[in-house]
Amino acid sequence: MGPHFDALGVALVAISPDTLRESSRGKRRSNLTMQVLADPELKVIDLYGLRHEHAMGGPRDGSLIRNLAIPTSVLIDADGVVRWIDQADDYRVRSDADRVLDAVRRHLPGDPPASA
């Protein structure tokens, strides 16, 4: 997945409601190559209105209920303008890579490289 986005000059970033330690562990466990930002206080998640209150999540304080982020893909251009948002109704579903690539090609200015 990464090389296709790299060829288009797009950086993939995941924002996790976990602590830095938990996010790093999850990144290694899932073999993610993208940058993962820790947002345990949900500050960035709240900026985009993506808080899912009282979600079922892994225990941090001994409880299985905690605030998490609604799984969402957001395409932001170089000027910080949100160009596209994809949010599934099912919290277990993430945006398909081909769907996101199509959005990049449709919503970001410039011609993609010939190899894309």
C-alpha positions in Angstrom: 0.0 0.0 0.0 2.7 2.5 1.0 4.6 2.6 -2.4 1.4 3.7 -4.3 0.9 6.6 -1.9 4.6 7.4 -1.9 4.5 7.6 -5.7 1.8 10.2 -5.5 3.7 12.2 -2.8 1.2 11.4 -0.1 2.2 10.7 3.5 0.1 8.3 5.5 -0.4 9.1 9.2 -2.5 7.2 11.7 -3.7 8.9 14.9 -4.1 6.6 17.8 -6.0 7.3 21.1 -3.4 5.2 22.8 -0.3 6.4 24.7 3.0 6.7 22.8 4.1 3.4 24.3 0.9 1.6 23.4 0.9 3.2 19.9 4.5 2.0 19.3 3.7 -1.5 20.4 0.6 -1.6 18.2 2.6 -0.3 15.2 5.2 -3.1 15.6 2.5 -5.7 16.2 0.6 -4.7 13.1 3.8 -4.2 11.0 2.7 -0.7 10.1 5.1 1.4 8.0 3.2 4.6 8.3 3.8 7.2 11.0 1.6 6.7 14.1 0.8 9.7 16.3 -0.2 9.1 19.9 -3.3 11.2 21.0 -4.2 9.7 24.4 -6.0 12.9 25.4 -8.0 12.9 22.1 -7.0 16.5 21.3 -6.5 16.0 17.5 -9.4 13.5 17.4 -11.6 16.1 18.9 -10.4 18.8 16.4 -12.0 16.6 13.7 -15.1 15.7 15.7 -14.2 12.0 15.7 -14.6 11.0 19.3 -16.5 7.8 20.0 -17.5 8.1 23.6 -18.0 5.0 25.7 -16.6 2.6 23.1 -15.5 -0.9 23.8 -11.7 -0.8 23.8 -8.7 -2.4 25.4 -8.5 -1.6 29.1 -6.2 1.3 30.1 -7.6 1.9 33.6 -9.1 -1.5 34.2 -12.3 -0.7 32.3 -13.3 -2.1 28.9 -15.2 1.1 28.1 -13.2 4.1 27.0 -13.3 7.0 24.6 -11.8 6.1 21.2 -11.7 7.6 17.7 -14.3 6.8 15.1 -12.3 5.0 12.3 -12.0 7.7 9.6 -9.8 8.4 6.6 -9.2 12.1 6.1 -7.4 13.5 3.0 -5.7 16.8 3.8 -3.9 18.8 1.1 -0.5 20.6 1.6 -2.4 23.8 2.7 -4.2 22.0 5.5 -7.6 21.9 3.7 -9.7 18.8 4.2 -10.4 17.5 0.7 -12.2 14.2 1.4 -13.5 12.2 4.4 -14.5 8.5 4.5 -16.1 7.2 7.5 -17.8 3.8 7.7 -20.9 3.1 9.8 -19.2 0.0 11.2 -16.4 0.7 13.6 -14.6 -2.5 12.5 -14.3 -1.3 8.9 -11.5 0.9 7.6 -11.2 2.6 4.3 -10.0 0.4 1.5 -6.6 1.4 0.1 -7.9 1.5 -3.5 -10.8 3.8 -2.4 -8.3 6.2 -0.7 -6.0 6.1 -3.7 -8.9 7.0 -6.0 -9.7 10.0 -3.7 -6.1 11.2 -3.8 -6.2 11.1 -7.5 -9.5 12.9 -7.7 -9.1 15.5 -5.0 -5.5 16.6 -4.9 -4.2 18.9 -7.5 -1.4 18.0 -9.9 -0.8 15.2 -12.3 0.2 11.9 -10.6 3.5 10.4 -11.8 3.2 8.0 -14.8 4.2 5.0 -12.7 1.1 5.4 -10.5 
